[in-house]
Amino acid sequence: MKAFVDATKCNGYGTCAELAPTLIQLDDWGYASVIGDGTVTDEATARAAAASCPECAITLQD
């Protein structure tokens, strides 16, 4: 499974990075991006991070 962040949708709330700090990082302005190639190692945490995004900027693909 891989995670993707749509940078055009992200509004920088940061909840995703709090929930999944090994998967999502925030840039200097607070916008999210995946770490590395976005490979998910903890599916439950990745799903929680994606569900926490009010803008639905995070998607998960098998």
Secondary structure as GFF3:
##gff-version 3
##sequence-region A 1 62
A	DSSP	beta_strand	2	5	.	.	.	ID=ss1
A	DSSP	alpha_helix	15	19	.	.	.	ID=ss2
A	DSSP	beta_strand	24	26	.	.	.	ID=ss3
A	DSSP	beta_strand	32	34	.	.	.	ID=ss4
A	DSSP	alpha_helix	43	52	.	.	.	ID=ss5
A	DSSP	beta_strand	58	61	.	.	.	ID=ss6
###
